[in-house]
Amino acid sequence: MGKRKIPLVFITIFLLLLFTAPIIADNEKININTATEKELCTLIQVGPKKAGKIVQYREKHGDFKTPEDIKHVKGISDKIFKKNESIIIVKDIPIVKNQ
């Protein structure tokens, strides 16, 4: 591969990741009781396999009562929970509109 092609490859990979990886805004929360597998994949260190396990657990056991309950899912460690704690919710937060 030529010297000119190497930076082009890195730029292409970067752009693909930028536009295909979901990005969570600072104020966006993930409701683990309603999130799809794709939405759950936006959590840190949660890929399709773990996201599928979360959905399966939820379908078998019902809604999560607290965000910490996600740790009952095989593969979701305390470390993974801590990394996502600030964005995981179990109830929808009502949107308050300024009048």
PDB file as gemmi writes it, atoms N, CA and C in Angstrom:
CRYST1    1.000    1.000    1.000  90.00  90.00  90.00 P 1                      
ATOM      1  N   MET A   1       0.853  -1.173   0.000  1.00  0.00           N  
ATOM      2  CA  MET A   1       0.000   0.000   0.000  1.00  0.00           C  
ATOM      3  C   MET A   1       0.898   1.236   0.000  1.00  0.00           C  
ATOM      4  N   GLY A   2       0.581   2.186  -0.849  1.00  0.00           N  
ATOM      5  CA  GLY A   2       1.385   3.392  -0.941  1.00  0.00           C  
ATOM      6  C   GLY A   2       1.205   4.299   0.251  1.00  0.00           C  
ATOM      7  N   LYS A   3       2.130   5.235   0.390  1.00  0.00           N  
ATOM      8  CA  LYS A   3       2.081   6.162   1.524  1.00  0.00           C  
ATOM      9  C   LYS A   3       0.836   7.033   1.484  1.00  0.00           C  
ATOM     10  N   ARG A   4       0.320   7.317   0.315  1.00  0.00           N  
ATOM     11  CA  ARG A   4      -0.878   8.162   0.204  1.00  0.00           C  
ATOM     12  C   ARG A   4      -2.145   7.403   0.579  1.00  0.00           C  
ATOM     13  N   LYS A   5      -2.145   6.108   0.371  1.00  0.00           N  
ATOM     14  CA  LYS A   5      -3.342   5.318   0.634  1.00  0.00           C  
ATOM     15  C   LYS A   5      -3.558   5.061   2.122  1.00  0.00           C  
ATOM     16  N   ILE A   6      -2.498   5.007   2.902  1.00  0.00           N  
ATOM     17  CA  ILE A   6      -2.622   4.715   4.332  1.00  0.00           C  
ATOM     18  C   ILE A   6      -3.466   5.768   5.047  1.00  0.00           C  
ATOM     19  N   PRO A   7      -3.175   7.070   4.903  1.00  0.00           N  
ATOM     20  CA  PRO A   7      -4.043   8.056   5.562  1.00  0.00           C  
ATOM     21  C   PRO A   7      -5.481   7.995   5.048  1.00  0.00           C  
ATOM     22  N   LEU A   8      -5.656   7.702   3.776  1.00  0.00           N  
ATOM     23  CA  LEU A   8      -6.997   7.600   3.211  1.00  0.00           C  
ATOM     24  C   LEU A   8      -7.770   6.454   3.851  1.00  0.00           C  
ATOM     25  N   VAL A   9      -7.100   5.348   4.104  1.00  0.00           N  
ATOM     26  CA  VAL A   9      -7.734   4.208   4.762  1.00  0.00           C  
ATOM     27  C   VAL A   9      -8.164   4.591   6.176  1.00  0.00           C  
ATOM     28  N   PHE A  10      -7.291   5.259   6.919  1.00  0.00           N  
ATOM     29  CA  PHE A  10      -7.634   5.670   8.284  1.00  0.00           C  
ATOM     30  C   PHE A  10      -8.776   6.677   8.294  1.00  0.00           C  
ATOM     31  N   ILE A  11      -8.769   7.595   7.366  1.00  0.00           N  
ATOM     32  CA  ILE A  11      -9.855   8.581   7.270  1.00  0.00           C  
ATOM     33  C   ILE A  11     -11.165   7.878   6.942  1.00  0.00           C  
ATOM     34  N   THR A  12     -11.125   6.935   6.026  1.00  0.00           N  
ATOM     35  CA  THR A  12     -12.327   6.192   5.656  1.00  0.00           C  
ATOM     36  C   THR A  12     -12.874   5.412   6.846  1.00  0.00           C  
ATOM     37  N   ILE A  13     -12.006   4.724   7.563  1.00  0.00           N  
ATOM     38  CA  ILE A  13     -12.436   3.967   8.742  1.00  0.00           C  
ATOM     39  C   ILE A  13     -13.022   4.901   9.790  1.00  0.00           C  
ATOM     40  N   PHE A  14     -12.366   6.027  10.027  1.00  0.00           N  
ATOM     41  CA  PHE A  14     -12.859   6.993  11.005  1.00  0.00           C  
ATOM     42  C   PHE A  14     -14.252   7.479  10.625  1.00  0.00           C  
ATOM     43  N   LEU A  15     -14.441   7.835   9.367  1.00  0.00           N  
ATOM     44  CA  LEU A  15     -15.746   8.332   8.923  1.00  0.00           C  
ATOM     45  C   LEU A  15     -16.824   7.256   9.020  1.00  0.00           C  
ATOM     46  N   LEU A  16     -16.471   6.029   8.689  1.00  0.00           N  
ATOM     47  CA  LEU A  16     -17.437   4.942   8.825  1.00  0.00           C  
ATOM     48  C   LEU A  16     -17.866   4.768  10.277  1.00  0.00           C  
ATOM     49  N   LEU A  17     -16.896   4.782  11.175  1.00  0.00           N  
ATOM     50  CA  LEU A  17     -17.222   4.653  12.596  1.00  0.00           C  
ATOM     51  C   LEU A  17     -18.036   5.837  13.092  1.00  0.00           C  
ATOM     52  N   LEU A  18     -17.687   7.006  12.619  1.00  0.00           N  
ATOM     53  CA  LEU A  18     -18.372   8.218  13.048  1.00  0.00           C  
ATOM     54  C   LEU A  18     -19.842   8.195  12.660  1.00  0.00           C  
ATOM     55  N   PHE A  19     -20.119   7.737  11.456  1.00  0.00           N  
ATOM     56  CA  PHE A  19     -21.493   7.792  10.968  1.00  0.00           C  
ATOM     57  C   PHE A  19     -22.291   6.522  11.211  1.00  0.00           C  
ATOM     58  N   THR A  20     -21.650   5.432  11.578  1.00  0.00           N  
ATOM     59  CA  THR A  20     -22.405   4.212  11.826  1.00  0.00           C  
ATOM     60  C   THR A  20     -22.563   3.910  13.309  1.00  0.00           C  
ATOM     61  N   ALA A  21     -21.688   4.408  14.139  1.00  0.00           N  
ATOM     62  CA  ALA A  21     -21.796   4.171  15.579  1.00  0.00           C  
ATOM     63  C   ALA A  21     -22.749   5.191  16.184  1.00  0.00           C  
ATOM     64  N   PRO A  22     -23.761   4.721  16.893  1.00  0.00           N  
ATOM     65  CA  PRO A  22     -24.672   5.672  17.529  1.00  0.00           C  
ATOM     66  C   PRO A  22     -23.939   6.495  18.579  1.00  0.00           C  
ATOM     67  N   ILE A  23     -24.266   7.749  18.621  1.00  0.00           N  
ATOM     68  CA  ILE A  23     -23.635   8.657  19.571  1.00  0.00           C  
ATOM     69  C   ILE A  23     -24.697   9.121  20.554  1.00  0.00           C  
ATOM     70  N   ILE A  24     -24.374   9.024  21.812  1.00  0.00           N  
ATOM     71  CA  ILE A  24     -25.311   9.429  22.849  1.00  0.00           C  
ATOM     72  C   ILE A  24     -24.997  10.853  23.263  1.00  0.00           C  
ATOM     73  N   ALA A  25     -26.007  11.698  23.187  1.00  0.00           N  
ATOM     74  CA  ALA A  25     -25.842  13.076  23.637  1.00  0.00           C  
ATOM     75  C   ALA A  25     -25.737  13.080  25.157  1.00  0.00           C  
ATOM     76  N   ASP A  26     -25.149  14.140  25.700  1.00  0.00           N  
ATOM     77  CA  ASP A  26     -24.960  14.227  27.149  1.00  0.00           C  
ATOM     78  C   ASP A  26     -26.262  14.070  27.918  1.00  0.00           C  
ATOM     79  N   ASN A  27     -27.355  14.579  27.367  1.00  0.00           N  
ATOM     80  CA  ASN A  27     -28.613  14.562  28.105  1.00  0.00           C  
ATOM     81  C   ASN A  27     -29.511  13.403  27.691  1.00  0.00           C  
ATOM     82  N   GLU A  28     -29.065  12.531  26.804  1.00  0.00           N  
ATOM     83  CA  GLU A  28     -29.888  11.419  26.355  1.00  0.00           C  
ATOM     84  C   GLU A  28     -29.733  10.240  27.305  1.00  0.00           C  
ATOM     85  N   LYS A  29     -30.855   9.651  27.659  1.00  0.00           N  
ATOM     86  CA  LYS A  29     -30.861   8.504  28.564  1.00  0.00           C  
ATOM     87  C   LYS A  29     -31.359   7.278  27.810  1.00  0.00           C  
ATOM     88  N   ILE A  30     -30.969   6.119  28.270  1.00  0.00           N  
ATOM     89  CA  ILE A  30     -31.417   4.860  27.687  1.00  0.00           C  
ATOM     90  C   ILE A  30     -32.313   4.162  28.700  1.00  0.00           C  
ATOM     91  N   ASN A  31     -33.586   3.997  28.328  1.00  0.00           N  
ATOM     92  CA  ASN A  31     -34.519   3.266  29.175  1.00  0.00           C  
ATOM     93  C   ASN A  31     -34.321   1.785  28.875  1.00  0.00           C  
ATOM     94  N   ILE A  32     -33.740   1.069  29.822  1.00  0.00           N  
ATOM     95  CA  ILE A  32     -33.420  -0.337  29.586  1.00  0.00           C  
ATOM     96  C   ILE A  32     -34.665  -1.224  29.560  1.00  0.00           C  
ATOM     97  N   ASN A  33     -35.825  -0.676  29.907  1.00  0.00           N  
ATOM     98  CA  ASN A  33     -37.069  -1.434  29.820  1.00  0.00           C  
ATOM     99  C   ASN A  33     -37.727  -1.330  28.452  1.00  0.00           C  
ATOM    100  N   THR A  34     -37.359  -0.331  27.676  1.00  0.00           N  
ATOM    101  CA  THR A  34     -37.992  -0.136  26.372  1.00  0.00           C  
ATOM    102  C   THR A  34     -36.996  -0.104  25.215  1.00  0.00           C  
ATOM    103  N   ALA A  35     -35.722  -0.050  25.509  1.00  0.00           N  
ATOM    104  CA  ALA A  35     -34.701   0.082  24.465  1.00  0.00           C  
ATOM    105  C   ALA A  35     -34.624  -1.164  23.586  1.00  0.00           C  
ATOM    106  N   THR A  36     -34.383  -0.927  22.305  1.00  0.00           N  
ATOM    107  CA  THR A  36     -34.154  -2.021  21.368  1.00  0.00           C  
ATOM    108  C   THR A  36     -32.719  -2.519  21.535  1.00  0.00           C  
ATOM    109  N   GLU A  37     -32.425  -3.641  20.907  1.00  0.00           N  
ATOM    110  CA  GLU A  37     -31.051  -4.148  20.959  1.00  0.00           C  
ATOM    111  C   GLU A  37     -30.091  -3.124  20.373  1.00  0.00           C  
ATOM    112  N   LYS A  38     -30.498  -2.486  19.294  1.00  0.00           N  
ATOM    113  CA  LYS A  38     -29.641  -1.480  18.658  1.00  0.00           C  
ATOM    114  C   LYS A  38     -29.373  -0.318  19.614  1.00  0.00           C  
ATOM    115  N   GLU A  39     -30.407   0.124  20.325  1.00  0.00           N  
ATOM    116  CA  GLU A  39     -30.234   1.222  21.286  1.00  0.00           C  
ATOM    117  C   GLU A  39     -29.351   0.792  22.453  1.00  0.00           C  
ATOM    118  N   LEU A  40     -29.512  -0.434  22.905  1.00  0.00           N  
ATOM    119  CA  LEU A  40     -28.690  -0.934  24.010  1.00  0.00           C  
ATOM    120  C   LEU A  40     -27.220  -1.036  23.612  1.00  0.00           C  
ATOM    121  N   CYS A  41     -26.964  -1.218  22.331  1.00  0.00           N  
ATOM    122  CA  CYS A  41     -25.578  -1.282  21.844  1.00  0.00           C  
ATOM    123  C   CYS A  41     -24.861   0.055  21.975  1.00  0.00           C  
ATOM    124  N   THR A  42     -25.599   1.124  22.238  1.00  0.00           N  
ATOM    125  CA  THR A  42     -24.958   2.427  22.429  1.00  0.00           C  
ATOM    126  C   THR A  42     -24.339   2.547  23.818  1.00  0.00           C  
ATOM    127  N   LEU A  43     -24.674   1.627  24.706  1.00  0.00           N  
ATOM    128  CA  LEU A  43     -24.067   1.631  26.032  1.00  0.00           C  
ATOM    129  C   LEU A  43     -22.602   1.216  25.912  1.00  0.00           C  
ATOM    130  N   ILE A  44     -21.789   1.738  26.799  1.00  0.00           N  
ATOM    131  CA  ILE A  44     -20.355   1.440  26.792  1.00  0.00           C  
ATOM    132  C   ILE A  44     -20.131  -0.039  27.091  1.00  0.00           C  
ATOM    133  N   GLN A  45     -19.338  -0.692  26.268  1.00  0.00           N  
ATOM    134  CA  GLN A  45     -18.978  -2.109  26.377  1.00  0.00           C  
ATOM    135  C   GLN A  45     -20.178  -3.046  26.253  1.00  0.00           C  
ATOM    136  N   VAL A  46     -21.223  -2.607  25.557  1.00  0.00           N  
ATOM    137  CA  VAL A  46     -22.369  -3.468  25.284  1.00  0.00           C  
ATOM    138  C   VAL A  46     -22.493  -3.601  23.771  1.00  0.00           C  
ATOM    139  N   GLY A  47     -22.210  -4.799  23.296  1.00  0.00           N  
ATOM    140  CA  GLY A  47     -22.342  -5.086  21.876  1.00  0.00           C  
ATOM    141  C   GLY A  47     -23.626  -5.846  21.617  1.00  0.00           C  
ATOM    142  N   PRO A  48     -23.809  -6.327  20.397  1.00  0.00           N  
ATOM    143  CA  PRO A  48     -25.039  -7.037  20.035  1.00  0.00           C  
ATOM    144  C   PRO A  48     -25.334  -8.256  20.915  1.00  0.00           C  
ATOM    145  N   LYS A  49     -24.311  -8.991  21.305  1.00  0.00           N  
ATOM    146  CA  LYS A  49     -24.516 -10.192  22.124  1.00  0.00           C  
ATOM    147  C   LYS A  49     -25.067  -9.830  23.506  1.00  0.00           C  
ATOM    148  N   LYS A  50     -24.444  -8.861  24.171  1.00  0.00           N  
ATOM    149  CA  LYS A  50     -24.913  -8.449  25.500  1.00  0.00           C  
ATOM    150  C   LYS A  50     -26.265  -7.757  25.403  1.00  0.00           C  
ATOM    151  N   ALA A  51     -26.466  -6.967  24.357  1.00  0.00           N  
ATOM    152  CA  ALA A  51     -27.756  -6.295  24.168  1.00  0.00           C  
ATOM    153  C   ALA A  51     -28.866  -7.330  24.017  1.00  0.00           C  
ATOM    154  N   GLY A  52     -28.591  -8.385  23.276  1.00  0.00           N  
ATOM    155  CA  GLY A  52     -29.570  -9.460  23.118  1.00  0.00           C  
ATOM    156  C   GLY A  52     -29.886 -10.139  24.438  1.00  0.00           C  
ATOM    157  N   LYS A  53     -28.857 -10.327  25.266  1.00  0.00           N  
ATOM    158  CA  LYS A  53     -29.071 -10.937  26.582  1.00  0.00           C  
ATOM    159  C   LYS A  53     -29.916 -10.039  27.482  1.00  0.00           C  
ATOM    160  N   ILE A  54     -29.721  -8.727  27.373  1.00  0.00           N  
ATOM    161  CA  ILE A  54     -30.522  -7.786  28.168  1.00  0.00           C  
ATOM    162  C   ILE A  54     -31.988  -7.898  27.769  1.00  0.00           C  
ATOM    163  N   VAL A  55     -32.258  -7.915  26.465  1.00  0.00           N  
ATOM    164  CA  VAL A  55     -33.640  -8.014  25.979  1.00  0.00           C  
ATOM    165  C   VAL A  55     -34.249  -9.354  26.388  1.00  0.00           C  
ATOM    166  N   GLN A  56     -33.502 -10.449  26.254  1.00  0.00           N  
ATOM    167  CA  GLN A  56     -34.003 -11.766  26.654  1.00  0.00           C  
ATOM    168  C   GLN A  56     -34.326 -11.805  28.144  1.00  0.00           C  
ATOM    169  N   TYR A  57     -33.445 -11.236  28.954  1.00  0.00           N  
ATOM    170  CA  TYR A  57     -33.667 -11.200  30.401  1.00  0.00           C  
ATOM    171  C   TYR A  57     -34.941 -10.418  30.710  1.00  0.00           C  
ATOM    172  N   ARG A  58     -35.089  -9.273  30.061  1.00  0.00           N  
ATOM    173  CA  ARG A  58     -36.256  -8.412  30.277  1.00  0.00           C  
ATOM    174  C   ARG A  58     -37.541  -9.138  29.879  1.00  0.00           C  
ATOM    175  N   GLU A  59     -37.510  -9.857  28.755  1.00  0.00           N  
ATOM    176  CA  GLU A  59     -38.697 -10.584  28.299  1.00  0.00           C  
ATOM    177  C   GLU A  59     -39.054 -11.726  29.246  1.00  0.00           C  
ATOM    178  N   LYS A  60     -38.053 -12.357  29.828  1.00  0.00           N  
ATOM    179  CA  LYS A  60     -38.284 -13.493  30.730  1.00  0.00           C  
ATOM    180  C   LYS A  60     -38.707 -13.053  32.127  1.00  0.00           C  
ATOM    181  N   HIS A  61     -38.071 -11.990  32.644  1.00  0.00           N  
ATOM    182  CA  HIS A  61     -38.269 -11.594  34.040  1.00  0.00           C  
ATOM    183  C   HIS A  61     -39.123 -10.340  34.218  1.00  0.00           C  
ATOM    184  N   GLY A  62     -39.472  -9.671  33.153  1.00  0.00           N  
ATOM    185  CA  GLY A  62     -40.240  -8.431  33.264  1.00  0.00           C  
ATOM    186  C   GLY A  62     -39.321  -7.225  33.355  1.00  0.00           C  
ATOM    187  N   ASP A  63     -39.932  -6.069  33.509  1.00  0.00           N  
ATOM    188  CA  ASP A  63     -39.175  -4.814  33.541  1.00  0.00           C  
ATOM    189  C   ASP A  63     -38.176  -4.778  34.691  1.00  0.00           C  
ATOM    190  N   PHE A  64     -37.081  -4.085  34.434  1.00  0.00           N  
ATOM    191  CA  PHE A  64     -36.104  -3.817  35.480  1.00  0.00           C  
ATOM    192  C   PHE A  64     -36.722  -2.806  36.439  1.00  0.00           C  
ATOM    193  N   LYS A  65     -36.553  -3.015  37.723  1.00  0.00           N  
ATOM    194  CA  LYS A  65     -37.104  -2.089  38.729  1.00  0.00           C  
ATOM    195  C   LYS A  65     -36.163  -0.917  38.990  1.00  0.00           C  
ATOM    196  N   THR A  66     -34.862  -1.185  38.961  1.00  0.00           N  
ATOM    197  CA  THR A  66     -33.853  -0.145  39.174  1.00  0.00           C  
ATOM    198  C   THR A  66     -32.777  -0.296  38.100  1.00  0.00           C  
ATOM    199  N   PRO A  67     -32.033   0.760  37.818  1.00  0.00           N  
ATOM    200  CA  PRO A  67     -30.935   0.630  36.855  1.00  0.00           C  
ATOM    201  C   PRO A  67     -29.931  -0.460  37.248  1.00  0.00           C  
ATOM    202  N   GLU A  68     -29.699  -0.629  38.550  1.00  0.00           N  
ATOM    203  CA  GLU A  68     -28.741  -1.623  39.032  1.00  0.00           C  
ATOM    204  C   GLU A  68     -29.149  -3.050  38.678  1.00  0.00           C  
ATOM    205  N   ASP A  69     -30.444  -3.268  38.456  1.00  0.00           N  
ATOM    206  CA  ASP A  69     -30.927  -4.611  38.129  1.00  0.00           C  
ATOM    207  C   ASP A  69     -30.327  -5.156  36.839  1.00  0.00           C  
ATOM    208  N   ILE A  70     -29.796  -4.290  36.002  1.00  0.00           N  
ATOM    209  CA  ILE A  70     -29.177  -4.752  34.755  1.00  0.00           C  
ATOM    210  C   ILE A  70     -27.987  -5.668  35.043  1.00  0.00           C  
ATOM    211  N   LYS A  71     -27.438  -5.562  36.263  1.00  0.00           N  
ATOM    212  CA  LYS A  71     -26.303  -6.405  36.639  1.00  0.00           C  
ATOM    213  C   LYS A  71     -26.704  -7.870  36.812  1.00  0.00           C  
ATOM    214  N   HIS A  72     -28.013  -8.155  36.846  1.00  0.00           N  
ATOM    215  CA  HIS A  72     -28.475  -9.542  36.924  1.00  0.00           C  
ATOM    216  C   HIS A  72     -28.305 -10.258  35.587  1.00  0.00           C  
ATOM    217  N   VAL A  73     -28.119  -9.492  34.526  1.00  0.00           N  
ATOM    218  CA  VAL A  73     -27.939 -10.064  33.192  1.00  0.00           C  
ATOM    219  C   VAL A  73     -26.519 -10.609  33.080  1.00  0.00           C  
ATOM    220  N   LYS A  74     -26.404 -11.856  32.652  1.00  0.00           N  
ATOM    221  CA  LYS A  74     -25.085 -12.469  32.498  1.00  0.00           C  
ATOM    222  C   LYS A  74     -24.264 -11.656  31.503  1.00  0.00           C  
ATOM    223  N   GLY A  75     -23.066 -11.267  31.928  1.00  0.00           N  
ATOM    224  CA  GLY A  75     -22.174 -10.489  31.073  1.00  0.00           C  
ATOM    225  C   GLY A  75     -22.154  -9.007  31.393  1.00  0.00           C  
ATOM    226  N   ILE A  76     -23.111  -8.552  32.198  1.00  0.00           N  
ATOM    227  CA  ILE A  76     -23.135  -7.141  32.596  1.00  0.00           C  
ATOM    228  C   ILE A  76     -22.547  -7.059  34.004  1.00  0.00           C  
ATOM    229  N   SER A  77     -21.309  -6.685  34.057  1.00  0.00           N  
ATOM    230  CA  SER A  77     -20.586  -6.625  35.329  1.00  0.00           C  
ATOM    231  C   SER A  77     -20.833  -5.294  36.030  1.00  0.00           C  
ATOM    232  N   ASP A  78     -20.379  -5.233  37.264  1.00  0.00           N  
ATOM    233  CA  ASP A  78     -20.456  -3.982  38.016  1.00  0.00           C  
ATOM    234  C   ASP A  78     -19.671  -2.888  37.291  1.00  0.00           C  
ATOM    235  N   LYS A  79     -18.548  -3.272  36.704  1.00  0.00           N  
ATOM    236  CA  LYS A  79     -17.707  -2.318  35.973  1.00  0.00           C  
ATOM    237  C   LYS A  79     -18.462  -1.730  34.773  1.00  0.00           C  
ATOM    238  N   ILE A  80     -19.138  -2.574  34.017  1.00  0.00           N  
ATOM    239  CA  ILE A  80     -19.912  -2.089  32.862  1.00  0.00           C  
ATOM    240  C   ILE A  80     -21.058  -1.212  33.346  1.00  0.00           C  
ATOM    241  N   PHE A  81     -21.725  -1.634  34.423  1.00  0.00           N  
ATOM    242  CA  PHE A  81     -22.813  -0.816  34.959  1.00  0.00           C  
ATOM    243  C   PHE A  81     -22.311   0.563  35.364  1.00  0.00           C  
ATOM    244  N   LYS A  82     -21.205   0.614  36.074  1.00  0.00           N  
ATOM    245  CA  LYS A  82     -20.664   1.901  36.539  1.00  0.00           C  
ATOM    246  C   LYS A  82     -20.362   2.834  35.374  1.00  0.00           C  
ATOM    247  N   LYS A  83     -19.859   2.283  34.271  1.00  0.00           N  
ATOM    248  CA  LYS A  83     -19.543   3.109  33.104  1.00  0.00           C  
ATOM    249  C   LYS A  83     -20.797   3.694  32.452  1.00  0.00           C  
ATOM    250  N   ASN A  84     -21.942   3.049  32.657  1.00  0.00           N  
ATOM    251  CA  ASN A  84     -23.185   3.469  32.016  1.00  0.00           C  
ATOM    252  C   ASN A  84     -24.223   4.019  32.987  1.00  0.00           C  
ATOM    253  N   GLU A  85     -23.897   4.030  34.248  1.00  0.00           N  
ATOM    254  CA  GLU A  85     -24.851   4.390  35.300  1.00  0.00           C  
ATOM    255  C   GLU A  85     -25.541   5.727  35.050  1.00  0.00           C  
ATOM    256  N   SER A  86     -24.819   6.689  34.531  1.00  0.00           N  
ATOM    257  CA  SER A  86     -25.386   8.033  34.367  1.00  0.00           C  
ATOM    258  C   SER A  86     -26.383   8.138  33.217  1.00  0.00           C  
ATOM    259  N   ILE A  87     -26.437   7.141  32.347  1.00  0.00           N  
ATOM    260  CA  ILE A  87     -27.372   7.235  31.216  1.00  0.00           C  
ATOM    261  C   ILE A  87     -28.462   6.175  31.241  1.00  0.00           C  
ATOM    262  N   ILE A  88     -28.378   5.229  32.172  1.00  0.00           N  
ATOM    263  CA  ILE A  88     -29.393   4.173  32.252  1.00  0.00           C  
ATOM    264  C   ILE A  88     -30.552   4.631  33.129  1.00  0.00           C  
ATOM    265  N   ILE A  89     -31.764   4.469  32.593  1.00  0.00           N  
ATOM    266  CA  ILE A  89     -32.969   4.731  33.381  1.00  0.00           C  
ATOM    267  C   ILE A  89     -33.917   3.548  33.218  1.00  0.00           C  
ATOM    268  N   VAL A  90     -34.915   3.459  34.095  1.00  0.00           N  
ATOM    269  CA  VAL A  90     -35.919   2.403  33.996  1.00  0.00           C  
ATOM    270  C   VAL A  90     -37.321   2.961  33.794  1.00  0.00           C  
ATOM    271  N   LYS A  91     -37.462   4.259  33.915  1.00  0.00           N  
ATOM    272  CA  LYS A  91     -38.749   4.923  33.680  1.00  0.00           C  
ATOM    273  C   LYS A  91     -38.510   6.092  32.752  1.00  0.00           C  
ATOM    274  N   ASP A  92     -39.502   6.374  31.928  1.00  0.00           N  
ATOM    275  CA  ASP A  92     -39.370   7.529  31.052  1.00  0.00           C  
ATOM    276  C   ASP A  92     -39.460   8.808  31.865  1.00  0.00           C  
ATOM    277  N   ILE A  93     -38.618   9.751  31.506  1.00  0.00           N  
ATOM    278  CA  ILE A  93     -38.615  11.056  32.163  1.00  0.00           C  
ATOM    279  C   ILE A  93     -39.516  11.979  31.356  1.00  0.00           C  
ATOM    280  N   PRO A  94     -40.544  12.529  31.988  1.00  0.00           N  
ATOM    281  CA  PRO A  94     -41.425  13.424  31.230  1.00  0.00           C  
ATOM    282  C   PRO A  94     -40.673  14.665  30.761  1.00  0.00           C  
ATOM    283  N   ILE A  95     -41.010  15.097  29.565  1.00  0.00           N  
ATOM    284  CA  ILE A  95     -40.391  16.300  29.009  1.00  0.00           C  
ATOM    285  C   ILE A  95     -41.207  17.502  29.461  1.00  0.00           C  
ATOM    286  N   VAL A  96     -40.542  18.424  30.116  1.00  0.00           N  
ATOM    287  CA  VAL A  96     -41.201  19.633  30.597  1.00  0.00           C  
ATOM    288  C   VAL A  96     -40.930  20.739  29.593  1.00  0.00           C  
ATOM    289  N   LYS A  97     -42.009  21.283  29.052  1.00  0.00           N  
ATOM    290  CA  LYS A  97     -41.860  22.358  28.074  1.00  0.00           C  
ATOM    291  C   LYS A  97     -41.996  23.698  28.770  1.00  0.00           C  
ATOM    292  N   ASN A  98     -41.129  24.623  28.403  1.00  0.00           N  
ATOM    293  CA  ASN A  98     -41.221  25.975  28.952  1.00  0.00           C  
ATOM    294  C   ASN A  98     -42.405  26.681  28.322  1.00  0.00           C  
ATOM    295  N   GLN A  99     -43.166  27.347  29.149  1.00  0.00           N  
ATOM    296  CA  GLN A  99     -44.339  28.051  28.622  1.00  0.00           C  
ATOM    297  C   GLN A  99     -44.140  29.529  28.666  1.00  0.00           C  
TER     298      GLN A  99                                                      
END                                                                             
